[in-house]
Amino acid sequence: MKLFVEAKGALRGEITVPGDKSVSHRAAILGALAEGETVICGFLPGEDCLATLRCLRQLGVEIAADGSEVRIKGAGLYGLAEPDNVLDCGNSGTTARLLLGVLAGQPFFSVLTGDASLCGRPMGRVTGPLQEMGARFWGREGGNLLPLAVQGGTLTAVTYRTPVASAQLKSALLLAGLFARGETVVTEPEQSRDHTERMLAAFGAEVAASGTTVRLVGRPKLTGQVIDVPGDISSAAFFLVAAAIVPGSEVLVRNVGVNPSRTGILDVLQQMGARVELLNPRSAGGEPVADILVRPGELRGVEIGGPLIPRLIDELPVLAVAALFAAGRTVVRDARELRVKETDRIAAVAEELAKIGGVVTTTEDGFVIEGGRQLAGGTADSRHDHRMAMALAVAGLRAKAPVCIDNAECMDVSFPAFAATLARLQG
């Protein structure tokens, strides 16, 4: 599918965005491991989260889904069944990595696979510590790449220091820790998003976080919950940047999750000079929520790195677009993790933005953007990466000529109504 975007003046209006992808995945998995019924309201019915539901059904979990409402009859920690076929995670790294943690504690054999992109993404950072806990894995590159066969069983709690700040790695170890006797301790170099810890506590697990360390007592009784999923700030980010770069815009995004481990995008936009306000702050399902109002300002280049990176890793492609329209130079560093996303996002940002007139130089762990230049427009490719597709669409809002995005259907992974929502704000 091709998506054409052209500048049509200011963006104005109020919108909502789909439910948080990270929260949706975790609610479904913990609901499956809990006892009793879990009701998820605001579930993201995008391709990634639907892959998680499909895999859970293959593991014997009863799930009724009606759009954004999902009801799960929990199987309990030890009630999952050995699947009779391969578990297909599609394009979802979260599905694969979190299920590796769950399957590590199951007394049966299973196999995980995914699409071509996912089968090229590294899993060794997850399977390595899970092997230390007692699970066994077989796969390409010594268990680093899907397809992966898993033989779970009795696990031993570990104390583990992760090499990178990764919510998926941390979550996989905590999920495996549910099945281990004793206390599992995970320490990160920087704090990654903490949705798993918050939700484990809501379901009844004994979990404690201090700084970058999380402790979980194994073999708890998890009880089904009603989970209200807030809007995904990673999806909102595209419209926050759009409002910040298009003169005369005013966009209000309602009911967005503003978990502090995810709000780096707001900090950077404010540093760049955009006018960002949080309105009506409240709590939903243990997660902080607010409405976010954004207006443009005189944007300037900034440096993005260090502890800020885990708080905005998924938003860096669209922040690169904001940097194109900022005075001066923007430098992104310490973001090597971008190279192992749905595509190599460091290379993708530089090469695809260059096709429409951007000036981006790559580094080993980030990129440098020269701002304040007029984009020419033209054709660019999403590379089958939903966040790249939407970031390129935002760039088209300020280009001299229309921008055509090839392979834009991948937006359905996280935001099926993106194009319609953008068109509504353009009037």
Secondary structure, DSSP 8 states (H G I E B T S, - for coil): --EEE---S--EEEEE--B-HHHHHHHHHHHHHSEEEEEEES---SHHHHHHHHHHHHTT-EEEEETTEEEEEEE-TT-----SS-EE-TT-HHHHHHHHHHHHTSSSEEEEE--TTGGGS--HHHHHHHHHHT-EEEEHHHHTEEEEEEE---EE--EEE-SS--HHHHHHHHHHHTTEESEEEEE-SS----HHHHHHHHHT--EEEETTEEEEESS---B--EEE--B-HHHHHHHHHHHHHSTT-EEEEEEEE--GGGTHHHHHHHHHT-EEEEEEEEEETTEEEEEEEEE----B--EE-GGGGGGTGGGHHHHHHHHHTSBSEEEE-S-GGGGGSSS-HHHHHHHHHHHTT--EEEETTEEEEE-S--B--EEEE-TT-HHHHHHHHHHHTTBSS-EEEETGGGGGGT-TTHHHHHHHHT-
